[in-house]
Amino acid sequence: MPSKRKHADKATQELQSAALTPLKKRQKLQREQQTAETAAMYQFPSKRAGLEDPSSSPPTPSQTFPSVVPKSQINGGPKRMLVKNFKAAKKVDPQAFFEQVWAKVQNALNTIFAEGERTFSLEELYRGVESLCRQGLADQAWGRLYDACEKYMTSTLAARVADLVGRTNVDLLRATISAWATWKGQMQCIGFIFCYLDRSYLLPKRQSLHNVTIELFRSRIIEDARLKRQIIDGACDLIAVDREGKDLDRQTFQRAIDMFHHLVVYTKLFEPRMLEMSQQYVVKWAEQQSAEKDLAGYVDAATKLMDREMCRVDNFGLDASTKRELRTLLEDHLISKKEARLTNQDEVADLLDQNAVDDLKALYTFLEWRKLGGRLKAAFKSWIEDSGTQIIFNEKEQDSMVVNLLALKRQLDRIYKVAFDGNQQLGHALRDAFSIFMNKTKKSSITWNTDNSKPGEMIAKYVDLLLRGGAKAIPAQLSRQPIATAEADDLDDEASVIDEDTEVNRQLDQVLDLFRFLDGKAVFEAFYKKDLARRLLMGRSASADAERSMLARLKTECGAGFTANLEQMFKDIELSREEMATYKNILEERRETQSLDLSVNVISASAWPSYPKVAVIIPPKIQTALDKFTKHYQGKHSGRKLEWRHALAHCQVKANFPKGTKELVVSSFQAIVLLLFNDVKADEHIDYNYVKQATGLPEAELKRTLQSLACAKLRPLTKHPKGRDINPTDTFTLNISFSDPKYRVKINTVQLKETPAENKETHERVAADRNYETQAAIVRILKARQNITHNELIAETIKVTRSRGTLDVGGIKKNIDRLIEKEFLEREEDGTYSYVA
């Protein structure tokens, strides 16, 4: 059987050989020849004596010794054992073998370094290097490899880069990047060949072919004294080109950064140089931009610069340390060292004047990168003080003071919340500034040469305007919703009332914000009390709910003592209504008729403002009705005395004009004058002296009343001759051409307008009361302390009188001297004060 199989295999080989073409036969012979040469190359003597093939595995017993078979197993009997001698091993010189292998490796290295076409087998070279390592020739192989790489690096790559030393930094950088790309590709191929050497020889020494080749490139090119500065500056020059707004060679810069990272020179060489050049650029840029641009322009440009710098770091994968150091550098030179410019009071004031919320927000955000947003406090506070002071001392626009203050407060609240992100320091600055300028006083004509607070008076008058006019009285610049027009009449009445009440309450809340800044509430109290009295007595309040709401706000803000008299005024009006209802019921029960509809308000003198008694002759019919009510009231309330204040009364008079009948709403004095024309002809003249004698009015009051009837927009009387001033020589006739589309016509009512004399009287009364309150406070302090120094007394007096209004130091000194004159206290020899019991 073995013989037949052998003949069959031979026959099969002959058939296959016959089927081969001549070309395939040549290729087959070449492969067989190459295999034979390779086998011969790996035949070398082993360290183990007696082995023929040192590269092969140790021989098995079947290969070295003949088989020994017991005789009992062969033909049933013993056999003789035959032992053959070993063949003599073929001796091979290791150095010759090394040279033979290295010759092929060297040829491959030459091809790789020359960047030629690869014709060698990587697997063959790998096995050759592996054989060298197994035979203990790794050290020699590594020495040859390192020398070859170093020689190539020095003579070829480094020389190629050094040839461009005279050219630009960027050109040298591009040459270095090209050399690095070449070296990386070559090292990849060399790494395949020397992989076994890398693992078995270098790795145990804590080295690697990768690190050694990188170190070789770094030491021979990157760290070369002639090249290092120019290569690094080339990458920095690319950044400089981008900063100038020119096109950046993004590919070159990205490859440069990657090369620096691979060569481990990014942190050591590139980053410090880049930060150094960045600092030079930023310092120069900041000085130039700061000089050329205004504050908003500088902040905008600096913010964009920082954004561009951070985007470049992110886009090109620069290290986190670079981003951190670069941001710190930018913030140092653009923000910290420019803090004086960024918080300059004049430039910040310009932005506030323009209400440039976006620019202020950008400025605050820019400063907050260094937590310096609160440094705007001084400029912010100063601007608020200046703006507020200008408003309260502007004598030409006193009537619009509160509207301007509310508009300023609304503007500042928006800046504080939107631009300054609710910064607490700036919020305190806003409140402090308002507290300062709202309590500034100046003796001038508008305060009748007193040191009263003008804002207190104007806030009271603005509240009076709101409570008399409702939502329609709110200025357009302060209203959230447009003023109602005739087109809105079709809307639901209830919804309109709710909207008006809401708007009025919102305005009252805003006014109360201003009121809180007032240290002294006495001026506000005096004017608010006087205006409230007019509204209640003349029925001019737009909403009773709004009146009650304002009273509740004042009680919450200032306490029950502040509103005690105000609450009594409301009670008096309610009691008067009940009294009048009772009186009319009695008249109905008695079946007594009246020629006029009388309504009387009985008020207590202690709770209401004091009103002067104006002499006037009341028409008989009206006087009869008044006497009747007086008799009824005194009969019901014994011991009480009624004093009539006709100056506060108002009437509704039906007048028959040639062009129609009208119902005129006039004051009591106006009604008394108009009644004089009942018994005269339409063209009959009544002179000034007759009117004065018939009415008994003082001359000033009479002139004011006649002026409102004959010289205003609506004129039921005609003055002869025409003019705006009333003279004793004037005569008056009924205006027969008087007409108005409305049936009920309101003539300019004198009582609703405050006269300069009344304003002066109020201010002087408040100033006098403040002096009395100051003196009372001084006496209370001395009774408690018995003895006190001058400075301590001044400080204590200011502290206890702050809520009602504090005098200046000079005013307090005057009151101390007055008390010494009145012998309430005395000045001791050591300068202290003591209480005189």
C-alpha positions in Angstrom: 0.0 0.0 0.0 2.7 2.5 0.8 4.4 1.8 -2.5 1.2 2.3 -4.5 0.4 5.6 -2.7 3.9 6.9 -3.5 3.6 6.1 -7.2 0.2 7.8 -7.2 1.5 11.0 -5.7 4.4 11.0 -8.1 2.0 10.6 -11.0 -0.2 13.5 -9.7 2.9 15.8 -9.5 3.9 15.0 -13.0 0.4 15.8 -14.3 0.4 19.1 -12.4 3.9 19.9 -13.7 2.8 19.1 -17.3 -0.3 21.5 -16.9 1.9 24.5 -15.8 2.7 27.1 -18.4 6.4 28.1 -18.8 5.7 31.5 -17.0 4.2 29.7 -14.0 7.1 27.2 -14.0 9.6 30.1 -13.7 7.7 31.7 -10.9 7.4 28.4 -9.1 11.2 27.8 -9.4 11.9 31.3 -8.1 9.7 30.7 -5.1 11.3 27.4 -4.4 14.8 29.0 -4.8 13.9 31.9 -2.4 12.5 29.4 0.1 15.7 27.4 0.0 17.8 30.5 0.5 15.7 31.6 3.4 15.9 28.1 5.0 19.7 28.2 4.5 19.9 31.7 6.1 18.2 30.5 9.3 20.6 27.4 9.6 23.0 28.3 12.5 24.5 26.3 15.3 22.5 26.2 18.6 23.9 26.7 22.0 22.6 23.3 22.8 25.2 20.8 21.7 24.2 18.0 19.3 21.3 20.0 17.6 21.6 20.5 13.9 19.0 23.3 13.4 19.2 26.0 16.1 16.1 27.9 14.9 13.9 24.8 15.0 12.2 23.3 18.0 14.1 20.8 20.1 14.1 17.3 18.5 11.7 14.8 19.7 12.9 11.3 20.8 11.5 9.8 17.6 13.8 12.1 15.6 17.0 11.4 17.6 16.8 7.8 18.9 15.5 4.7 17.1 12.4 3.1 18.3 12.9 0.3 20.9 10.3 -2.4 20.7 10.2 -5.3 23.2 11.0 -8.7 21.7 7.9 -10.1 23.2 5.9 -7.7 20.9 7.7 -8.8 17.7 7.0 -12.2 16.5 6.5 -13.1 20.1 10.2 -13.0 20.9 13.0 -10.6 22.0 14.7 -8.3 19.4 18.1 -6.6 19.5 18.0 -2.8 20.1 20.1 -0.7 17.6 21.3 2.8 18.6 22.6 5.2 15.8 25.1 8.0 16.4 24.2 11.8 16.1 25.2 13.7 13.0 27.8 16.4 13.5 26.1 19.9 13.7 26.8 22.5 11.1 28.6 25.5 12.6 27.4 29.1 11.6 29.2 32.3 12.6 26.7 34.6 14.5 28.3 37.8 13.3 28.1 36.6 9.7 24.5 35.8 10.3 23.9 39.3 11.7 25.6 40.9 8.8 23.6 38.8 6.4 20.3 39.8 8.0 21.2 43.4 8.5 22.2 43.9 4.9 18.6 43.3 4.0 17.4 45.5 6.8 19.7 48.3 5.7 18.5 48.1 2.2 15.0 48.5 3.5 16.0 51.5 5.7 17.7 53.1 2.7 14.5 52.7 0.6 12.3 54.1 3.5 14.6 57.1 4.0 14.8 57.8 0.3 11.0 57.6 0.1 11.3 55.1 -2.6 9.0 52.4 -3.8 8.8 49.5 -1.3 9.9 46.2 -2.8 10.8 44.3 0.4 8.7 42.0 2.5 7.9 43.4 5.9 7.2 40.0 7.3 10.6 38.7 6.1 12.4 41.6 7.7 10.3 41.3 10.9 11.4 37.6 11.2 14.9 38.5 10.5 15.0 41.1 13.4 13.2 38.6 15.6 15.9 36.0 14.9 18.6 38.6 15.7 16.9 39.3 19.0 16.5 35.6 19.9 20.3 35.1 19.3 21.2 38.0 21.7 22.0 40.5 19.0 19.3 43.0 19.8 21.8 45.5 21.4 23.8 45.5 18.2 20.7 45.8 16.0 19.4 48.7 18.1 22.8 50.5 17.8 22.8 50.1 14.0 19.1 51.3 13.8 19.7 54.4 16.0 22.8 55.4 14.1 20.9 55.1 10.8 18.0 57.2 12.1 20.2 59.8 13.6 22.3 60.1 10.5 19.2 60.5 8.3 17.7 63.0 10.7 20.8 65.1 10.8 21.9 65.0 7.2 18.5 65.0 5.5 15.5 66.2 7.5 17.2 68.7 9.7 19.3 70.0 6.8 16.1 70.4 4.7 14.5 72.5 7.4 17.7 74.5 8.1 18.0 75.6 4.5 14.9 77.8 5.1 16.3 79.7 8.0 16.6 82.9 6.1 12.9 82.9 5.1 9.8 83.8 7.1 8.8 82.1 10.3 5.7 80.6 8.7 7.8 79.1 5.8 10.1 77.5 8.3 7.1 76.2 10.3 5.6 74.7 7.1 8.9 72.9 6.3 9.1 71.5 9.9 5.5 70.3 9.6 6.4 68.6 6.3 9.5 67.0 7.8 7.4 65.8 10.8 4.8 64.3 8.4 7.6 62.5 6.5 9.3 61.3 9.7 6.0 60.0 11.1 5.3 57.9 8.0 8.8 56.5 8.0 8.7 55.6 11.6 5.4 53.8 11.1 7.1 51.5 8.6 10.2 51.1 10.6 8.1 50.3 13.6 6.5 47.4 11.8 10.0 46.0 11.1 11.4 46.5 14.6 8.3 45.7 16.5 9.8 42.6 18.1 12.9 44.5 19.1 10.7 47.3 20.6 8.8 44.9 22.8 11.6 42.5 23.8 14.6 44.9 24.1 13.4 48.5 24.6 10.3 48.0 26.6 12.2 46.2 29.5 14.4 49.2 29.6 11.4 51.5 29.9 12.0 52.9 26.4 10.1 52.6 23.2 10.9 53.1 19.6 8.1 55.7 19.3 9.5 57.9 22.2 13.1 57.6 20.9 12.2 58.7 17.4 10.1 61.6 18.8 13.0 62.6 21.0 15.3 62.4 18.0 13.1 64.7 15.9 12.6 67.1 18.8 16.3 67.4 19.7 17.6 67.6 16.2 15.0 70.0 14.8 12.5 71.6 17.2 15.1 72.3 20.0 17.9 73.3 17.6 19.1 76.7 18.6 18.9 77.9 15.0 15.4 76.7 14.4 13.5 76.6 17.7 12.5 80.3 18.1 11.6 80.7 14.4 9.4 77.5 14.4 7.5 78.5 17.5 7.1 82.1 16.3 5.7 80.8 13.0 2.7 79.4 14.8 2.4 82.6 16.8 2.6 84.6 13.5 -0.4 82.7 12.2 -2.4 83.8 15.3 -1.2 87.4 14.7 -2.6 87.1 11.1 -5.9 86.0 12.5 -6.0 88.8 15.0 -5.4 91.4 12.2 -8.6 90.1 10.5 -6.8 88.4 7.6 -7.3 84.8 6.4 -5.8 82.3 8.7 -4.1 79.2 7.2 -6.2 76.9 9.4 -4.7 73.7 8.1 -1.1 74.8 8.8 -2.0 76.0 12.3 -3.9 72.9 13.2 -1.1 70.6 12.0 1.4 72.8 13.9 -0.6 72.4 17.2 -0.9 68.6 16.6 2.9 68.4 16.0 3.6 70.4 19.2 1.4 68.0 21.2 3.0 64.9 19.7 6.5 66.2 20.2 5.6 67.2 23.8 6.8 70.8 23.3 3.4 72.5 23.5 3.6 73.3 27.2 7.3 73.9 27.3 7.8 76.0 24.2 4.6 77.0 22.4 2.3 78.0 25.2 4.7 80.4 27.0 5.7 82.1 23.7 2.1 82.4 22.6 1.0 83.9 25.9 4.0 86.3 25.8 3.1 87.5 22.3 -0.6 87.7 23.2 0.2 89.9 26.2 2.1 92.3 24.0 -0.8 92.4 21.5 -3.5 92.8 24.2 -1.6 95.6 26.0 -1.2 97.6 22.8 -4.8 96.8 21.7 -6.3 97.9 25.0 -4.4 101.2 25.0 -5.3 102.0 21.4 -9.0 101.0 21.7 -9.4 102.8 25.0 -8.1 106.0 23.5 -10.1 105.8 20.3 -13.5 104.5 21.4 -16.1 105.6 23.9 -17.0 103.4 26.8 -19.7 101.4 25.0 -17.5 101.0 22.0 -14.6 99.8 24.0 -16.7 97.3 25.9 -18.2 95.9 22.7 -14.8 95.6 21.0 -13.2 94.0 24.0 -16.0 91.5 24.4 -15.7 90.5 20.8 -11.9 90.2 21.1 -12.3 87.8 24.1 -14.9 85.8 22.2 -12.6 85.4 19.2 -9.7 84.4 21.4 -11.7 81.7 23.2 -13.2 80.4 19.9 -9.8 80.0 18.5 -8.7 78.0 21.5 -11.8 75.7 21.2 -11.6 75.3 17.5 -8.0 74.2 17.3 -8.0 72.1 20.5 -5.5 74.2 22.5 -5.0 73.0 26.0 -7.3 73.9 28.9 -4.3 75.5 30.6 -3.9 77.8 27.6 -7.5 78.8 27.7 -7.3 79.5 31.4 -4.1 81.5 31.1 -5.2 83.4 28.1 -8.6 84.3 29.7 -6.7 85.5 32.8 -4.4 87.6 30.6 -7.3 89.2 28.7 -9.3 89.9 31.9 -6.2 91.4 33.5 -5.4 93.9 30.8 -8.9 94.5 29.4 -10.8 94.7 32.7 -8.8 94.9 35.8 -6.2 97.4 34.5 -8.9 99.4 32.8 -11.2 99.5 35.8 -10.9 103.3 36.2 -12.0 103.7 32.6 -14.8 101.2 32.8 -16.3 102.8 35.9 -15.6 106.4 34.9 -18.5 108.5 36.3 -18.8 110.8 33.3 -18.9 108.0 30.8 -21.3 105.9 32.8 -23.5 109.0 33.3 -23.6 109.4 29.5 -25.0 105.8 29.1 -27.5 106.5 31.9 -28.6 109.8 30.2 -29.2 107.9 27.0 -31.0 105.1 28.9 -28.8 102.7 27.0 -29.9 99.5 28.8 -28.1 97.1 26.4 -24.8 99.0 26.6 -25.1 99.1 30.4 -25.8 95.4 30.5 -22.8 94.7 28.3 -20.7 96.9 30.6 -21.9 95.1 33.8 -21.5 91.7 32.3 -18.0 92.6 31.1 -17.0 93.8 34.6 -18.6 90.7 36.3 -16.0 88.5 34.6 -13.8 89.8 37.3 -16.6 90.2 39.9 -16.3 94.0 39.5 -19.9 94.8 38.7 -20.4 96.4 42.1 -17.7 99.0 41.3 -20.3 100.8 39.2 -22.0 101.8 42.5 -20.2 105.2 42.8 -21.0 106.3 39.3 -24.6 104.9 39.5 -25.3 106.6 42.8 -23.8 109.9 41.8 -25.9 110.0 38.6 -29.1 109.3 40.5 -28.3 112.0 43.0 -27.6 114.6 40.3 -30.6 113.7 38.2 -33.0 113.6 41.2 -31.6 116.9 42.7 -32.1 118.6 39.3 -35.7 117.4 39.2 -36.7 118.5 42.7 -35.0 121.9 42.5 -36.3 122.7 39.0 -38.6 125.6 39.7 -40.0 125.7 36.2 -41.3 122.2 36.3 -42.5 121.9 39.9 -46.0 120.7 38.8 -44.5 117.7 37.0 -41.9 116.8 39.7 -43.6 113.6 40.8 -44.2 112.5 37.3 -40.5 113.0 36.4 -39.5 111.2 39.6 -41.7 108.3 38.9 -40.4 108.1 35.3 -36.8 108.2 36.7 -37.6 105.5 39.2 -39.1 103.3 36.5 -36.1 103.8 34.3 -33.7 103.0 37.1 -35.7 99.9 38.2 -35.4 98.5 34.7 -31.7 99.2 34.5 -31.2 97.6 37.9 -33.1 94.5 37.0 -32.2 94.0 33.4 -28.8 95.6 32.9 -27.4 95.1 36.4 -29.0 91.7 37.0 -30.4 92.7 40.4 -26.9 93.3 41.9 -27.4 94.0 45.6 -24.7 96.6 45.9 -26.2 98.6 43.0 -29.7 98.1 44.5 -28.4 99.7 47.8 -26.9 102.5 45.8 -30.2 103.2 44.1 -32.1 103.4 47.4 -29.4 105.4 49.1 -29.3 108.0 46.3 -33.1 108.4 46.4 -33.0 108.9 50.2 -30.3 111.6 49.8 -31.8 113.8 47.1 -35.5 113.3 48.2 -34.6 114.8 51.6 -32.5 117.7 50.3 -33.9 121.1 51.2 -33.1 124.6 50.0 -34.6 127.8 51.2 -36.2 129.3 48.0 -39.3 131.0 46.7 -41.0 127.6 46.0 -40.9 126.7 49.7 -41.5 130.3 50.9 -38.0 130.6 52.3 -38.5 127.6 54.6 -36.4 124.4 54.7 -39.4 122.2 54.0 -39.2 119.3 51.7 -40.7 120.1 48.3 -41.1 116.5 47.3 -43.4 115.8 50.2 -45.8 118.6 49.1 -45.7 117.5 45.4 -46.3 113.8 46.3 -49.4 114.8 48.3 -50.7 116.8 45.3 -50.0 114.0 42.9 -52.0 111.6 45.1 -54.8 114.2 45.2 -54.7 114.3 41.4 -55.0 110.5 41.2 -57.8 110.2 43.7 -59.8 113.1 42.1 -59.3 112.0 38.4 -58.9 108.3 38.6 -57.2 106.4 35.8 -57.8 109.3 33.4 -55.5 111.5 35.4 -52.5 109.2 35.0 -49.9 110.7 32.7 -49.4 108.9 29.4 -45.7 108.1 30.1 -46.6 106.4 33.4 -49.6 104.4 32.2 -49.4 100.8 31.2 -52.5 101.0 29.1 -53.7 103.7 26.7 -56.2 106.2 27.9 -59.8 105.2 27.2 -61.4 106.8 24.2 -64.9 107.1 22.9 -64.5 103.8 21.0 -64.1 102.0 24.4 -67.6 103.0 25.5 -69.0 99.7 24.2 -66.8 97.7 26.6 -68.3 96.1 29.7 -68.6 98.8 32.4 -67.6 96.4 35.2 -64.4 95.3 33.5 -63.5 99.0 32.8 -63.9 99.8 36.5 -61.7 96.9 37.5 -59.0 98.0 35.1 -59.2 101.6 36.3 -59.0 100.6 39.9 -56.1 98.3 39.2 -54.2 101.0 37.4 -54.9 103.6 40.1 -53.7 101.2 42.8 -50.6 100.5 40.8 -49.9 104.2 40.6 -50.5 104.6 44.3 -48.0 101.8 45.0 -45.4 103.6 42.9 -46.0 106.9 44.6 -45.7 105.1 48.0 -42.3 104.0 46.9 -41.2 107.6 46.6 -43.0 108.5 49.9 -40.9 105.9 51.7 -37.7 107.8 50.9 -38.9 110.9 52.8 -37.4 111.2 56.2 -39.8 113.9 57.3 -43.5 113.2 56.6 -44.9 116.4 58.1 -45.1 118.3 54.9 -46.8 115.4 53.1 -49.2 115.1 56.0 -50.2 118.7 56.0 -50.9 118.9 52.2 -52.5 115.5 52.0 -54.8 116.4 54.9 -55.8 119.7 53.2 -56.4 118.0 49.9 -58.4 115.2 51.4 -60.6 117.7 53.2 -61.5 119.3 49.9 -62.2 116.0 48.2 -64.5 114.9 51.0 -66.3 118.2 51.5 -66.9 118.7 47.8 -67.5 115.1 46.8 -64.6 115.1 44.3 -63.2 111.7 45.0 -63.2 109.4 42.0 -63.4 106.3 44.0 -64.2 105.7 47.7 -62.4 102.4 47.6 -59.2 104.2 46.3 -59.5 106.7 49.2 -59.8 103.8 51.8 -57.0 101.9 50.1 -54.6 104.9 50.3 -55.5 105.5 53.9 -54.7 101.8 54.7 -51.3 102.1 52.9 -50.4 105.2 55.0 -51.5 103.5 58.2 -49.3 100.4 57.4 -46.4 102.6 56.4 -46.5 105.3 59.2 -48.6 103.8 62.0 -52.0 104.6 63.4 -50.9 107.9 65.0 -50.2 109.3 61.5 -53.7 108.5 60.2 -55.8 109.2 63.3 -57.0 112.6 62.1 -57.5 111.3 58.6 -59.7 108.5 59.8 -61.7 110.9 61.9 -62.3 113.0 58.7 -63.9 109.9 57.1 -66.0 109.3 60.2 -67.3 112.9 60.2 -68.4 112.6 56.6 -70.3 109.4 57.4 -71.9 110.9 60.4 -72.9 114.0 58.4 -74.6 111.8 55.8 -76.6 110.1 58.6 -77.4 113.5 60.2 -78.7 114.8 56.9 -80.8 111.7 56.3 -82.4 112.1 59.7 -83.0 115.8 59.1 -84.7 115.2 55.8 -86.9 112.5 57.3 -88.0 114.9 60.0 -88.9 117.5 57.4 -90.9 114.9 55.5 -92.7 113.9 58.6 -93.6 117.5 59.4 -94.5 118.0 55.7 -92.3 121.0 55.5 -91.1 121.9 52.0 -87.8 123.6 51.2 -87.1 125.9 48.3 -83.6 124.4 47.9 -81.9 121.0 48.4 -79.6 121.6 51.4 -76.7 119.3 52.2 -74.5 120.0 55.2 -71.2 118.4 56.4 -70.7 118.8 60.1 -67.0 118.3 60.9 -64.9 118.5 64.1 -62.4 121.3 64.2 -59.6 119.3 65.8 -59.4 116.7 63.0 -59.7 118.9 60.0 -57.6 121.7 58.6 -58.3 125.2 59.9 -60.2 127.4 57.4 -60.5 131.1 57.7 -63.9 132.6 58.1 -64.8 134.7 55.0 -67.4 137.4 55.5 -70.3 137.1 52.9 -73.9 138.2 52.7 -76.0 135.0 52.2 -79.3 135.4 50.2 -82.4 135.3 52.4 -83.7 132.0 51.1 -80.5 130.2 51.7 -80.0 131.9 55.1 -83.4 130.7 56.2 -82.6 127.1 55.3 -79.3 127.4 57.2 -80.9 128.8 60.3 -83.4 126.0 60.3 -80.7 123.3 60.2 -78.8 125.1 62.9 -81.8 125.1 65.2 -82.3 121.3 64.5 -78.7 120.4 65.2 -78.3 122.4 68.4 -81.6 121.0 69.6 -80.3 117.5 69.1 -76.7 118.2 70.3 -76.8 120.6 73.2 -73.5 122.4 73.9 -72.2 122.2 70.4 -71.5 125.3 68.3 -71.8 125.5 64.5 -69.5 127.8 62.5 -70.4 128.0 58.9 -67.5 128.0 56.3 -69.2 129.3 53.2 -65.9 129.4 51.3 -66.0 125.6 51.1 -69.5 125.3 49.8 -70.6 124.6 46.3 -73.9 124.8 44.5 -75.8 123.7 41.5 -77.8 126.6 40.0 -80.3 126.3 37.2 -79.8 129.2 34.7 -82.1 130.2 31.8 -80.1 131.6 29.0 -81.5 132.8 25.6 -79.9 129.8 23.9 -81.1 127.3 26.5 -81.4 126.3 30.1 -78.2 125.0 31.8 -77.4 123.7 35.2 -74.2 125.4 36.4 -71.9 123.8 39.0 -70.4 126.7 40.9 -69.0 127.7 44.3 -71.1 129.4 46.9 -69.5 132.8 46.2 -70.1 132.3 42.5 -73.7 131.4 43.1 -74.2 134.5 45.3 -72.9 136.7 42.6 -75.0 135.1 39.8 -78.2 135.4 41.9 -77.8 139.2 41.7 -78.7 139.0 38.0 -82.1 137.4 38.6 -83.9 140.7 38.9 -82.2 142.7 36.1 -82.7 142.9 32.4 -80.5 140.9 30.1 -78.7 144.0 28.8 -78.6 145.8 32.2 -75.1 146.5 33.6 -74.2 145.9 37.2 -71.0 147.7 38.4 -68.3 146.3 40.5 -69.1 148.4 43.6 -72.7 147.2 43.6 -71.6 143.6 43.5 -69.2 144.2 46.3 -71.8 145.9 48.5 -74.5 143.2 47.8 -72.3 140.2 48.5 -70.1 141.6 51.3 -67.1 139.7 50.0 -63.6 140.9 50.7 -62.1 142.6 47.7 -59.5 139.9 46.9 -62.1 137.2 47.1 -64.6 139.2 45.0 -62.1 139.9 42.2 -61.2 136.2 42.1 -64.8 135.2 41.9 -65.7 137.7 39.2 -62.6 136.7 37.2 -63.7 133.1 37.2 -67.3 134.1 36.0 -66.4 136.7 33.4 -62.8 136.0 32.2 -62.4 132.2 32.1 -63.1 129.8 29.2 -66.8 129.5 30.2 -68.3 132.9 30.9 -71.9 133.2 32.2 -71.1 136.9 32.7 -69.7 139.5 30.3 -67.2 142.0 31.6 -67.1 145.6 30.3 -64.6 146.5 29.1 -63.0 143.2 28.1 -59.8 142.1 29.8 -58.4 139.5 32.2 -58.0 141.8 35.2 -60.9 143.0 37.4 -61.0 146.7 38.1 -63.3 148.7 40.3 -64.6 150.6 37.3 -65.8 147.4 35.5 -69.4 146.6 34.9 -70.9 143.2 34.2 -73.9 141.9 32.2 -75.4 138.4 31.7 -73.8 136.7 28.8 -76.9 136.2 26.5 -74.7 134.2 24.0 -73.6 131.7 26.6 -74.0 128.1 25.3 -72.5 124.7 25.8 -73.3 121.2 24.3 -73.6 119.8 27.8 -76.6 120.4 30.0 -74.6 120.4 33.3 -71.7 122.8 33.0 -68.9 123.1 35.6 -67.6 126.6 35.9 -64.0 127.1 37.1 -64.4 126.4 40.8 -62.2 128.6 43.0 -62.1 126.2 45.9 -60.5 123.4 43.9 -57.4 125.5 43.2 -54.9 126.3 45.8 -53.9 129.9 46.0 -50.3 131.0 46.6 -51.4 132.4 50.0 -52.7 129.1 51.1 -49.6 127.3 50.0 -47.4 129.8 51.8 -49.6 129.5 54.9 -49.2 125.7 54.9 -45.4 125.8 54.5 -45.0 128.4 57.3 -47.3 126.4 59.6 -45.3 123.2 58.9 -42.0 125.0 59.5 -43.4 126.4 62.8 -44.7 123.0 63.9 -41.3 121.5 63.1 -39.6 124.0 65.4 -42.1 123.2 68.2 -41.5 119.5 67.7 -37.8 120.0 67.8 -38.0 122.0 71.0 -40.3 119.3 72.5 -37.8 116.6 71.5 -34.9 118.5 73.1 -36.8 118.9 76.4 -37.7 115.2 76.4 -34.0 114.3 75.9 -32.8 116.5 78.7 -35.5 115.3 81.1 -34.2 111.7 80.4 -30.5 112.5 80.5 -30.5 115.5 82.9 -27.0 116.5 81.5 -25.7 116.1 78.0 -23.0 117.5 75.8 -23.7 119.7 72.8 -22.8 117.1 70.1 -24.7 114.4 71.8 -27.8 116.6 72.1 -27.6 117.4 68.4 -27.3 113.8 67.4 -30.1 112.6 69.7 -32.4 115.4 68.4 -31.8 114.5 64.8 -32.5 110.8 65.6 -35.8 111.4 67.3 -37.2 114.0 64.9 -36.2 112.1 61.7 -39.7 110.7 61.1 -41.4 114.1 61.2 -38.7 116.1 59.5 -35.3 117.1 60.8 -34.0 120.6 61.0 -30.4 121.3 60.0 -27.8 121.8 62.7 -28.2 125.5 62.6 -32.0 125.3 63.2 -31.5 122.9 66.1 -29.0 125.3 67.7 -31.5 128.2 67.4 -34.2 126.1 69.2 -31.7 125.2 72.0 -31.1 128.9 72.5 -34.8 129.6 72.6 -35.3 126.9 75.2 -32.4 128.5 77.2 -34.2 131.8 76.9 -37.5 130.2 78.1 -35.4 128.7 81.0 -36.2 125.0 80.1 -32.5 124.3 80.2 -29.2 126.0 80.9 -25.7 125.9 79.6 -23.1 124.8 82.1 -19.5 126.1 82.4 -18.1 123.0 80.8 -20.3 123.5 77.7 -22.9 120.8 78.6 -26.6 121.4 78.9 -28.7 120.5 81.9 -32.5 120.4 82.4 -34.1 123.0 84.6 -36.9 121.4 86.6 
